[in-house]
């Protein structure tokens, strides 16, 4: 028994942006159905509005770290303690890790530790990190394993988080934030984070088998690229980036390998348009790195020029079998267009454009209070969803 009475954990924890629990659960279920015949996910526990907790299953954990696009972190919770000072923290982590360290540590492992949300702890962040690191190294030695601290090239990373008085230690199965895919090396103005683009696609109920997808404000192509990747269920990571889970002994030989698309036969029909002539090449380069350049129609165009006739012309060769369509985008909020009247006119023109596509859906993430009025339709869904530090709303419209 530890000083505080807490002990080992064995959970899979998915962490995403606030308000994304439902879409994270939906995406993981979709992936599991495709990857495994014998896995039935239980209903997850929810921790706030941006974290899901499942019983740990190694194959599901590996699948999530390799393919789950709506999460920001994929963690394996291994222990927790209510220690409030450094000395009992060390003692608890050491005592608990001695019980199960061989499950996640191995001889020769190079580890690193980071901390999040530990401001309320009675010591600084660096002291918390050092204490947990020392306890893990000593616990490994007690099991006959020599592990070393290597912040530069670790092959296992531990996350330390303080929440509601509980210090939780987890293995970060990806080893980096999940939105850092590796395909985007050039950023436009106000880029949309990759995991948030994936969330928008899930919220908008994007179905690559039936929908023509049109992003009229595509910027550097994040929504379009994520749509193509999700359509095929491609691995999250673009070489040379690689999830740490691939080299952890606990997952050796388990499917999936992370090398293949789970829906390789899906051929999406995606139009990525932006008025800035400098961004088409940026989008194509990023799409090439992601392996989906052939899935996109990329063009320089003002969104007002994307009427039904133009879309039919652009998609004639790819739209066979598509019964519906989806406008999805992240319009300017005011940072790029400073005049409220100009923005209102843009939103009104966008509403007029979408209204000409009977039977389509339209979905937008916007942080501008005038959007809903200027767009001119009643949303079927209006959901608070921050874009980074900006309070924003996700709007979904069903076009009659």
N, C-alpha and C positions, 0 to 999 in steps of 0.2 A: 504494500500500500504506500502511495506517495504521501508527502506531507499534506497535500491539499485534497486527497481522496479522488483525484481524477486519474485518467489512464489512457490506454491505447484507443485509437479510432481506426476504422476501416471503411471510409466513405469515398465516393467519387463526388467531387464538388465542381459544378460549372458556374463560373462567375461571368456576368455580362453587365451591360448598361442597365440602369434603373428602368423598370417597366418591361423587361424582356423575358421574364420567366416562362410565359406561355409559349413564345416562339422558340426559345431554347429547347424546351421539352418536346415541342412538335418536330423540330429538326432532328433531334437525337432519335426519336421514335422512327422517323422516316429512314434514317441511316441504318438503324439496327434491323429493320425489316428487310432491307436490301442486302446487308452484309451477313446476317445469321439466320438460320432456320430454326434455331432452338433457344433464342433469347426473347423473353417477354419482359419488358421493362416494368417495374412497379411504379406506382404513382410517386413522384419525388416529393420530398419535403422541401418547403420553400423557406429560405432565409432572407427576409426582406423581399424587395421586388426585383432583385437582380442576382439571385443565387439559388441554385437547385442542388439538392443533396440526394444521391442514390446510394444504395448498398454497393460496395466495391465489387466489381466483376472485371477481371483483367482485360478481357477482350473488348468490353464496352469502353473501358477507360482508354485503351489504345486507340480504338476507333474515334473517340471524341478528340483526343489529342492530335489526330491526323486529319480528320475530316470536318469537324464541327465548326462552322463558320460564324455562328451568331454569338459565340462566347468570346470573352476576353482572356480568361484563364481557365485551364483544366487542371484541377488539383486532386491529389490523392491524400486525404487527411489521414495522418498516422498517429497523432497523439494530441492531447490537450491537457492543460493545467490551469488552475485558478491562482497560481503563484503570483504575488503582487510585488515581489522584490527579487533581486538577482540571485541571491543564495538559494532560496527555495525553487526558483526557476531552474537553476542548474541541477539541483538534486532531483527534481521531478522529471525533467527531460532525460536525465541519465538513467533513472530507475525505470521509466517507461520504455525508453529506447532499448535498453538491455533485453527486454522481453521479446521484441520483434524486429530488431535492427537487421538481421539477416534476410528479412523479406524484401527490404528496399535498398540496403547497402551491400557492398561486395568488396572483397579485397582488391586494393588498388584504385578504388573510386576516388575521383577528384570532386570535392563538393564546394558549393557556394551557398550562402544564406542571404536572403533579403527580408526586410520587415515592412509591414504596412499597417498603418493605423495604431501604432504603439505610443502615440503621444501621451496617453493617459497613464502609461506605465511609470513606475517610480524610478526610472533610469532612462538615459538617452537611447536613441535608436541603435547607435553603434555598439553600446554596451549590451543591449538585448541580443543583437546579432552575434556578437562575440561569445556571449554566454551559451546560446543555443548551439553554436558551432562547436565550442569546446566540449559540451555535453555529448553531442553526437559522435565526435571523434573518439571520446573516451568509451562510449557505449560500444562502438565498433571494435575498439581494441579489446574490450572485455570478451567479445565474441571471436577473437582471433583474427580480426581483419585490420589491415592498416589502410586508413583513408587519410587523404591530405586536403588541406585548404587550397583551392585554386580558383580565385575569382575571375581569372581571365579565360580559362578554357575548362570549365567544369563539365563533368558528364552526369552530374546530378545536382539539382538546385532545390533548396528547401525554402518555402515561404512561411514566414511567421506573421500571424495576424492576431490582433487583440480586438475582441468583440464582446461586449456585455460582461466584462470582467474575466473572460476566458481567453487564455493564450493558446492558439491552435497552431500546430506545426504540420505542414503539408509538403508533399513532393510536387513540384511544378512539372507536370508531365511533358509539356511542350518546351519549357525552358525559356520562353519569352512570351510577351503578349501576343495573343492569337491574331490580332489585327495586323501584325507586322509580317505579312505574307511573304514579301520579297519581290513582288512583281512591280511595285511602284517606287521608282527612284527619282521621278520628276514630279513635283507638286505644283498644281495650279493655285489659284486664289481660293481660299476657304475650302480646302479639300475635305471630302466626307470620309470618315474613318471606315475601313473595310468591313469591320464587324457590324457597324450601323447600317451600311448598305445592305448587308445580308438580312438584317432585321427588317428593313423596309420591304424587301422582297417577300419575306414570310408574312408580314402583316398585310401586304397587298394580295396575298394568295396567288402569287405568280406560279403558273403551270406552263412549263416550257413546251409541253406536248400540244397545248391548245392556244396559247397566247402569243400574239405578236407583241413584243416589248419595245416601247419607244421612250427613250430618255431625251427630252427636248433641251435639257440644260446639262449635257453630259460631262462638261469640264474635262478632266483627265481620264474619264471613263470608268470610274470606280463601280457605279451601279451596273453598267453594262457588263463589265468584266466579272463581277461577282455573280450576275445573273447567269452568264455562260458557265462559270465554274460550278454553280449550284445545280444547273440543269443536268450536268454530267456527273455531279458529285465527285469533282476532282479533289485530290488532296489539297489541304490548305497551303502547304509549304512549297515554295519554288526554289529549286536548287540554286545555290549550294546550301540554303537553309534546310535544317533537318530537325525534327522534334527529338528531344533527348530520350523519349520513351523507346525509340527505335533501338537504342543501344543498352537499355537496362536489362540485366539478366532476368528479372522477374517477368519480362514480357517476351523473352526470346522464343521464336518459333510460333508465336500466337498470331492468328490473323487479326486484322488485315495487315498487309505488308506496307501500305501507304504508297505503293508505286503506281497503282492503277485507279482509273475512274470507276466508280460503282455503277454509274448509268452511262457507260461509254457510248451506247447506241442512240442517245438522245441528241437531236440536232435542233438547237434553239434558233429562233428568228428574232434578232435584236438590232434595233436601230439606235445608234448613239450620235446625236447631233448637238453641235454647239456653234454659236455665232462667232466665236474667237477662232480665226484661221490658224493660229499657232498650236491649237490643242489637238487637232486630228492626228498629227504624227506622234504626239506624246501618248495619246490613247492607244494607237496601233503598236507602239513599242512596248507599252505595258502589257497589252493583250498578248503580244508575242511571247513575252517572258512568262506569262501565265499559261500559255499554250492554247489560247482560245481566239487568236486573231481571225481564224477562218469562220468563226461563229458570229462575227459582228459586221454590221454595215455602218461604217464610220464616215461622217460627212460634216462639212462646214455649212451650216444653215441657220438662219434665224428661225425660231420656232414657229413663227407665223406662216412660214412657207411649207409646213408639214401637214398639209391638208390630206383628206382621204385619197385623192387621186395621186398625189406625190408618194404617199406611203404604199399604195398598191403598186406603183411603178417600181419603187425600191425593193419591195419584198416579193415580187412576182415569182421569182425562182425558189424562194424558201418558204413561202407561207402556206404551202399545200397542207391541208388537214387542220390548219389553225382556225378555230371557230370563234375565238374572242381575241380581244387585245387589251393591253394595259399601258397607259401612260404612267410613268414613275419618274420622279425627279426631285431635285433639291434646288428650287428656284432661288434667285437672289433675295436677300432679306433686307438690304439697305446698306451693307458694307461696300458693295460694288456699285450700286446705283444710289446716289445720295438724295435724290429728290423724291418725296412721297408721291407726288402726282405722277411722276414717270413710272414708279413702281406700281401704283394702282392701275395705270394703263396697261402695264405688262401683265399683271394678274388678270385683268378683264379680258385681254386678248387671249390669254391662256385658257380661260374659261370658255370663250367663244370657240377656240380651236377644238377643245375636248368635246364640246356639245355637238360637233359635227360627226362624231364617231359613235353612232348609235350601237348600243350593246357592249361597248368597251367599259372598262373601269379606268379611273384616274386616281392616282395617289401621290401626295406630295408631303415633304417634310419642310415646314416653314416656321421661321421665328420672326414673324411680322404680324402685328395685330390687325392690319388692314386686309390680309389675304382673303379671309373667308367672305367678307362683304364684297370685295372687288371681284373675286372669282365668279360669284353669282349663282352658285348652286348650293343645295343643302347637303352637307356631307352625311354619308351613311355611318361613318365612324370618325370621331374626333378624339384623338388620344394624346395626352401629354407625353412627349418623348424628347428629351434634351439632345441637342447636337453639341457635344462637348460641354463647354460652360454656358451655352446659350439655351435658355428655356424655349422650347419649340413645341409644335403640335404636328402630329401625323394626321392627315386628312385622307379619307377614302371616299370616292364618289362612284356611284353606279349610274352610268349614263343611259337614259331611256332611249 
